[in-house]
Amino acid sequence: MDSQPKTRSKKALANDELIRNAGIGEILRVGVDHVSLREVSARAGLTHGATYARYEDADELLVDLWIVQLAERAIALFELCLTAAKDPTTTNVHEVFEFVRAASEHDAAMVHLLLTARRIPVLAEEVNEFIENYLMQEDCRTQEVSAAFNRALCLFSLMTVQIIFSAHVQRPGQYFDRLEEWMATAFQADPDSVPVSEFSVPTEPYSFSASDSLESVLADSTFHVVGKSGYAKATITRIARRANCSPGSIYSLYDSKEELVIAAYRRTLPDRWSRIAYFMHFLDQDFLTRRLHLYAHPVNETWRDFLLEFSLASANNPLLYQAHESQDRGLATLAPLVPDATDDELVLLGQVITVLTLLTYGVAFLATATGSMACTNYAQFAEPFRRSVLNCAGDTWLQLCARVDQMLETAAD
C-alpha cells in the first residue's frame, strides 16, 4: 500500500490560493473576529463545500494564513529593522521605510494576527514561535541586551502600527519622509553616549480615574472584557456580570454596547489642553523614554489591551472610528490656535504629533504580544530619536513651545 501523501491537484492548489486571498480581504473588511468561512467562500467565488472541506473553522484558516503567507512577512520586517539598528546606514533604514510604503493587504493582515493571537489559542501556538525566535531573541531583563535589539524592537513596533494606519486610514504622507530622516540620524548614535536611566515602578495605570459611580465601575469592567476577549465577543451580559449589575442598569445609561465602549475609551483621554501640553514635552530629556516605559509596563496591561482592541475594532465600526479619530482631530484643531505660528511651524507640529502618536501606540500594542517590551531599555531608542528631532527642529520647536505655553496660560486664566 502506498503510504506517500497524495499530491494536491492544480485546481486544489488554485482554490487554496483563492481562499487565502479571500481570507486576507475578510480580515481587513470585517476584522479577525468576524471572519467566516461562508463569507470567505463567497469572496473567493467558490462553493461553501470547497472551503469547509479545507478548513474546520475560521480559526484554522487564520492559522493556515499565518503559516503559509504571513509569518514570512513578519520575519522580513523585523529582520529589516534589526539590520537597520545593527548597521544604521541610510540605505538600511530606507529599506525598512520602503517595506512599509509598499505594504500590501498581506502585511496589514499579518499585523492583525500578530496583535490578536494572544486570545485565539490555536493561532497563538503558531504566532508565539515568531515572537520567541525574533521579538524575544535577546533577554531584555538583563544588562547584556544590545542597543541594536532595543532599537529594532521599537522600530518594529512603530512600523507595524504604521502598516495598520496605512491600511485603514491613509497611506504614509510627508511626515513619514521626515520620520525616515529623523530615524536615520537617531540610529547612528553611539550606544555608549546614551545615559542609563532608572525609572520608578508605576503603581497606577496610565490614565483612568476610578470612582464608586456606576459609570466608573462599568468603564473598568469594559476595559477588562474588551481587552481580554476583543470587541466582538465583549457582550453587555459579560460586562454586566463583571460589574455586578444587571444589563438593564447598563441600558439605563447607554443605548448600545458601542456607546458604552466609547464612553470607556473617552475616560482614558486627558482634556484637550492637557493633550497639546503633553506633546510640547516630547523633546524634554527622558520624557519620551519615561512614557514608553510606562505604556509597556505590566501595570498598564488592562489599558493597553483595551486600547488595542478598541483601535482594531474602529477600523470596521463607523461609530468607534469617529470616536477614535476625534482624538487626533482635536489636536489638529488646537494647533492653529498657537499664537503667531507660521505654516511651517504648524506642519512641524503636526508631524511631531503624528509620529509620537504612532510610536506610543506601536509600543503599547506590541507590548500586548510580547513581554520583552516591558523590560526594554527605551532610552537607547528614545533619547537618540529625541535629539535627532530637536536637531532638525532647532529654534523652531523652542519658539513653538514658548507660544504654546503662552496659549495654555491664557486658557487657564
N, C-alpha and C positions, 0 to 999 in steps of 0.2 A: 504493500500500500504506500502511495506517495505521501510523505509527511511534509513536503515542502509547501509553504504558504502559496496560495494562488495569487498570480499577478492580476492586479485590478485592470479592467479594460480601459481603453482610451476614453470611452464615454463616461465611465465611472469617475475617472480622474478629472475629466472636464466638469462633471457635476460637482465634484468636491470643490473645485476652484470657484464655481458659481456660488455655491453655498457659503464658502468662506468670505468671498467678496460681499455677498448679501449680508452676512453676519456683521462685517465691519460697518457697513452702511447703517444697519439697525442699531448698533451700539451708539453711533453718533446721533441718530434720529430720535431715539426714544430713551437712551440710557441703558446701562448694563442690566438693571433690574427688570426692565420691560421687554427685553429681547425674548421673542417666542419663535419656536420652530415653524409655526404656521405662517407667521409674517415673513420669516426668512425664506421660506419656500416660495411664497408669492413674489417676493422681491427678486428671487433667483429665476423665476419663471418655470419652476418645477412643481411636480405634484407633492402633496404632503408626504406621501409614502416614500418618495425618494429621499427626503430629508430625515424622516423618522427611522428609516432603515439604516441610516448612517450614525445618528446620534440618539441617545436615550432621552436627553432633555437639553434645555438651553445651556445649562452649566457645562455639559460635556462639549458642546460646540465652543464655548468660551475657552475651555482647556485646550481643545484642538487648535484654535486660532493662536493661542499663546505659543504652543509648542512648535507649530509649523511655520508661522509667519511673524509673530510679534516679538518673541524673545530676542530674535536676532536684531531687531530694531533697537531695543533697549540696550543690548550689548554694544551695538555700534555707536550709539550716542554717548554712553558712559566712557567707552574707550577713547573717543574723540576728546571728551572733557579731561580725561586723565592724561592724555598725550599733551594737550594744551597746558595743563598745570605743571607737568614734568619738564616740558621743553616749550616755554611760552614764546615761541616765535610768532610773528604776525600771521604767518601762513597757518600755523596750527590753530590759533584762536579763530581765524577766519573760517576754517573747516567746520568748527562747531556751529558757528552762526549760519553758515551756508546750509548745513543739515536742517536747521530749524526753518530757515527761509523757504526751503524746498519741502518741508514736512508734508506728508500725504495723510489721507484718512487712516492709513495703517498706523502711522506714528501717533495720531490722536487716540486711536483705539488702544494702542499699546499703553499710553499713559492712563487711560480709564481703567484698564485691567490691573495695572501695577498698583494703582491707588485704592482699588476696591477689593482686591483679592483677599485682604485680611478677614473679610466677613463672608467669603464664599469658600468653604473648606476644600473642595476638590480643586479649585483654581489656586488656592494658597499653596498647596503642595508643590505645584509647578513653579509659581512665581517666586516662592521662597528660595528656590535654587539660584535664581539670578541675584536675589537680594544678598544671600550669603556669600556667593562667589565674587560678586562685584562691589555692591554697596557696603559690604562688611568685610572686605578682603584684608583690611588693616583694623586692628583693635583700637578704636578711638578712646578706650578707657585708660590707655597707657600713654606715657610721655614719648614713647618711641614712634608714634604715628607720624607720618610725614606731612609736611606742609602741603605738598602736592596733592595728597589724598584728601585733606581737608578742603582745599580749594576746588578739587574736582567734584566732591560731593555737593558743595554749594552751587557750583556752575551747573551741574546736572539738575539740581532742584529748580533752578531758575529757568533752564531751558525746557523742562517738562511742563511747567505751568505756562510758559510762552506758547508751547505747542497747543495746549488746550485753549488758550486765549485766541490763538490764530484760527482754530477750527470752528469756534462758536461765536466769536465776536468780530475780529478783523485781523487781517494779515499784518505782520510787523511793519511799522512805519519808520519815520525819521528817528524816533527815539531809539530804535533798535540799532541803527547805524552808529549813533552816538554811544550807545551801550557797548558796542564792539570796541570802539576806541578806548573807552574807559577800562574795559576788561583787559585789553592787550597790554596796557600800561601797568595795571594793577598786578598782573601775573608775573611781571618781570621783577617785582620787589623781592629783595633778598629775605628769605625766611628769618634770618638772624636779626634783621632790622625791625622785626615786629615784636613789641614787648609782650610778655606773657601776663595776662590779666586774670586775677582771681575774682570770681563773682559769687556773691552770697546765693544760697539756695532759696528760690522764691517759695513762699508759703501760701500765697494766694493766687488764684487763677488770674490770667492776664486781664480780662475785662468782664466783669459781671457783678453787679451789686445786688446781693441777695437780701430778702426780707421775708417776713411771715405772710405777706399777702398771697392770695391765690395766684395772681399773675406771676409773681416771682417763683412760686413753687412749680407752676406749670412750665415756666421757662426752663428751670433746672431739669425737670423731667423730660422736656422736649430735647434739650441738649443731649441727654444720655441716650434716649431711644433712637433719635435720628442718627446720632453719631455711631451707635453700635450696629444698627440694622439698615441704615440707609433711609432716604426719604420715602421711597415707595412702600417699604414694609413697616414704617412707623405709623401705626394706626392710632386713631383717637382713643380707642379702648386701651391699648397698651400704655399710652401716655397717661390716661386717667388712672390706670391701675398703679403706675409708679408714683403718681402724685397723690394717691389715696383719696381720690374724689370720684364722682360719677361722670360719665360722658356728658350728661346733661348740664353739669356745672361748667364744663368747658364751652358747650354751645351757648350758654347764657352770656359768655364773654366774647366768643369768636364764632363767626358764621361758618367757618370751614377749617380744615387742617392747614390749608395754605395760610390763612390769616394767623393762626396760632404760631406756625413756624416762622413766619415773617416777624411777628411780634417778638419772638425769642431772639431772632437774628438782630433786630434793632437794639436789643438790650446789650449787645456786645459792642456797640458803636459809641464812641465818645461824641460830645456835641460838636457842631461844625467848626467852631473857633478852635477847639482843642485839637481837631484833626489837622488843620493847617499849621498850628503851632508845633505839633508833633513833627511834621515834615521839615520845619525850619531847624530842628536839632539834628537832622540827618548827618551833617558833616562835623558835628562835635566829636571830639576824641572819645572813643569807646562806646558812643551812643548806639551805633548800628550793631556792634558786637554784642552789647548787652541785650538788645531787642531780639536778635536771632537766637541767642542763648535762652531767652525767656520763652519764645514761641516754641522751641524744641524741647523744653524741659517737661518731664513727666507730669508735673503739677497741672499742665495745661492740656493734658490728653483729651479730656472731655470737650473742651473748647475747640481744639484742633479737629477732632473727628467730626463735630457738628459743622464747623466752617467748611470743611472739605465736602461733606455730603450735601450741604446747602448749595455750595458753588456748583457741584456737578449736576444737581437736580435743576438748578436755574437755567441750565443750557436747554432744557426741554420743557420748561414751565414758564409761560409769559409773566405770571404774577411774581414768581420768585425772581425771575430775571430783572424785572423792573425794580424790585427792592434792592437787589444786588448792585445794579447799575447806578442807583441813586447815590450810593456812597461816593463813587468816583465822580459822578456828575456834580455832586455837592462841592467837591474840592475844585472842580473845574470852574464852577460859578463864583467861587470865592477868589480865585487867582486874579481876575481882572480888577478886584477891589483894592489890590495893593496900590498905595498912593504913588503916582508918577511912574509906574512901571512901564518900561518900553516893550515893544512887541518881542524883541529878542529875549528880554528877561522873562516874559511870560512863557515863551517857548521853552526856555531852560527850566523854569519851574514845573511846567507840565511834564517835561522829560524826566525830571528827578522824581516827581510824584508817581509816574507810571512805573519806572524802574524799581523804586522802593516797594511799591505795592506788589509787583510781580515777585520780587525777591522774598519778601516776608511771607507771601502766600506759598511760594515754592518750598521754602524751608519748613513751614508748618505742615504742608501737605505731605512732603516726603517723610517727615517725622512720624506720620501715621503708619508708614510702611516699614520703616527700619529704625531700630533702636540706636543705630550708630549716630543719628542726628542729635540725640540727646547729650552726647558726650564729645561732640566735635569742637575743636578749637576754632571758633568763628573769627577770632582776631586775625588769623592767618589769611582769611578771605576779606573780612570787612574793613580792616584798617588800611591795607594797600588800596582797596577799592575806594574808600573814603578819600584818601589822599589823591587818587587819580582824578576823581570828580572835582575835588577842590582845586587842584592844579589847573584843570580845564576851565572851571567856572571863575576862579580867581575873585577879583574885586566885585564882579557882577553878583556873585552869590552873597557876599557880605553886605553889599548895598541893599540887595533884595531882602535879606533878613532884617536889616535895620528898619526898612519900610513896613515889613510885616509886624515887627514889634510895636511900631507906632500905631498900626491899624488895630492890633489887639488891645492896646492900652485905651484907645478911643472906644472900642466896643465894650470894654469893661466898665468905662465911665457911663 
